Amino acid sequence: MTSPLPPSHPARVLICDDQELIRMGLRMVVDSQPDLTVVGEAADGDAAVAAVAALRPDLVLMDVRMPGRDGIAATEQLCARPDPPRILVVTTFDLDAYAYGALRAGANGFLVKDAPAEEILVTVRAVLRGEVMVGPALTRRLVERFVRHSAGAAATPAQRDRLAALTERERDVLALVARGLSNGEIAGRLFVGETTVKTHLGRVLAKLGLRDRVHAVIFAYESGLVRVGD
């Protein structure tokens, strides 16, 4: 396993999970790297919120199913802060509704609990760089599974107004992102360069006031631009 050169200030990580063995395992992986350091642990959402206020971590590894305040409520509260940490949801492989709720609350990606150490580190560093760690196919599977409850619901006037602000090409790009295509696949479908797709997607996020690709997918479904099963 290769490690980057240690920076002057390693990224500060808080681990929140109600299982002590999970916390121990994640701590061993994170603390083995010179550019990362665990600054604290929490066993529930309330403790995580308090620890963020006290320790000001750069990243929180957040479990979703915990006694008391769960990871969704804690994520929502943390993301409402003026300068929130990045939040990486620690979840099981089957990606349940709790994980979807955490994404809607503002989480920046997923980390599978039994992922190999190398994958954990790649995911942690990517989220710290500002990337959203949910792959295109996984995004579609996740969102399609958990927006079914709103299938058939009419878009709100505000959603329709926001959607109307997009150009036809921007709507095309958003629809293809929501259907699980990567930037490269969208470029091939629309006969444009991948850089052009990234530019269009950046404009979509800016016009809609969305944080990232995942929240663009959620908006596409909830606004009715894309329907489950399309």
N, C-alpha and C positions, 0 to 999 in steps of 0.2 A: 504494500500500500504506500503510495507516494504522498508526501505532505508538502504543501507550499512553504516558502520561507516565512518564519514568524513575523508578523507585522509589529509595529511599535505598540499597538493596542489590540490584543486579541478580541474577537467578537464575543460579547457576553451572552450566555445562554441560560435560560431558566427552564427547568424540567418540571412539568406538572402532570402527575399520574397518580392514581390512588394505589397502584401496585408498587411496592417497594422494590421488587426484583426488576421491574421494567425501568424504574428510575435509576437503579444501580447500573443496569446494562447500558442505558443511554449515556449516563455520566462517564462510564469507562471509555466509550467510543469517542465522545466529544472531547474529553480531557486528554485523550491520547494525541491530540493535534496541537501544534504550536500556535495556530491562528485562531483557536477556539478555546473558550474556558467556561465551565459551569459556575455560575455565581450563586445558584440557589436551587432549592427544590420545593415543591408544593404538592399536597395530597388531594386538594380539591380546588374548586373555582374561587372561593373566597380567599383562600390562602394565596392563590396565584395572583389575584388582583392586588392584594396587600404587598406581595413580594415585588411585583412590577413597580409599584409606587416607591418602595424602599430601595430596590436594587437597580432599577432602570436598565434592564437587559435589552440587548438588540434583538433577540429572538426568544420566543416562548415555544417550547415543544408541548402542545396542549392535548391531553386526552379529552375525549368527549363524554364518556359515560363515567361519572364519578358521583359519590354521595353528596348531598347538599347541593350547592351551586354547581351545575355541570359545565362542561367546556364551552357549550354554545353561549350560555348566559355570560360566562366570563369573557369569552371572545368579543361578544357584542359590547360589553362594558369597556374593555380595553381599547377596542377600535374607535370608541367615542372620545378617547383622550386626544388632546391637541397633538401629541407626538407619540403615537402608539408604536409598540414594538412590532416586528414581523411575527406572525403566528403560523406555525406549522402544525397541522392537526395530526395527532397520532391515532391511527385507526386500524381496524381489522381489514382483512382483504376484501370482504364482501361489501364495504362501503354503504353503511346503513343511513337511515334518514337523519341520524344525529350528525353525521359528517356533512351531509348536504346543508343542514341548518347552520353548521359552523362556517361553511363557505359563504352562505348568504349573510352571515353576521360580520364577515370581513376577513376571514382567514385567508392565508396566502398559498395554501397547498396542502398536500397529504404526505404523510410518512407512514408506511405500513409497519406495524409493530415488530414483525419478524423479518424485516428487511436485512440483508447483509450489511456489515459495517461500512463497506465502500459505498453502497447505495445511500445509506443514511448520510454520510459526509457529503456526497455529491448534492443531495437534496437540500441539506442544511445550507451549504455555501451558495447554491443557486437562489434560494429564498433570500438570503442575506444580500445578494446582489440586486434584488428587486424583481426576480423572475417569479412566475406563478407555476408551481410544480404540480400541474395536473395535465397529463397528456391529452391530445385531442380526442382519441377514441374513448379514453376514460371519462373525459368531460361529457361526451354525449351519453354514455351509459349511465353516468351518475345523474345528470339532469333529467333525462327521459324517465328514469325510474321514479324520481321524486317530485316532478311537476305534474304528474298525472292527476293529482287531487284538484288542480286548477284547470284541467282540460275542459274546454268549452266556455270558460269564463271570458266575458268580454274584456277587451283592453280598456283601461281607464282613459279618460280624455287626456290626462297628462302624458300617458304612455304614447298615445296616438300623436300628440303634438311633437314629442321628442323624436318619434320615428319619422315623422314628416320632414324633420330638419335634415335628414340624410339624403344624399344624392342616390340615384338609382344604383350606381356601381357600389356605393358604400353599403346599401341594403343587400346587394348580392353577396358582398364579402361577409357581412354579418350573418346572413343566412347559412352560408357554407361553413363558417366557423362553428355555428350552432349545430350543424349536422355532423361535426366531428372531423372535418378535414384539416390537415396541417396547412401551414402557409404555402409550402411547396405544391401540395395537391390543389389548393385554391388557385395558385398561379397557373398550373396546367389546365385547370377547368376554364379559367377566364382568358387564357392566352396572353398573360402579362407576366412581368418579372416578379420574383419573390419580394424584391425591395418595394415594388409598387403595392403589393398586397399589404406589406407592413405599414406603408404610408397610409393606405386607406383605413386599415384597422386602427391606427393611431388617431386618425380623424374621427372615426366612429366613437372611440372611447372619449375623446375630448368633447364632442358634440352631445353625447348622451350623459356626460358626467360620471362615467364608470371608471372603476379603479384598474381593471385588468380584463384579460380574455375570459376568465371564468364568469365574471359578472356580466360580460357582454352576452354570453350564452344564456344565462338566466333571463336577462332582459328580452332576448330574442323570443324565448318561449312564452314568457309572461305577457309580452305585448301582442302576441298572436302572429308575429312575423313567421315563426316556424311552429308547426304543430307536432305533438308527439306522434311518432309513426311515419312522418314525412320521409 
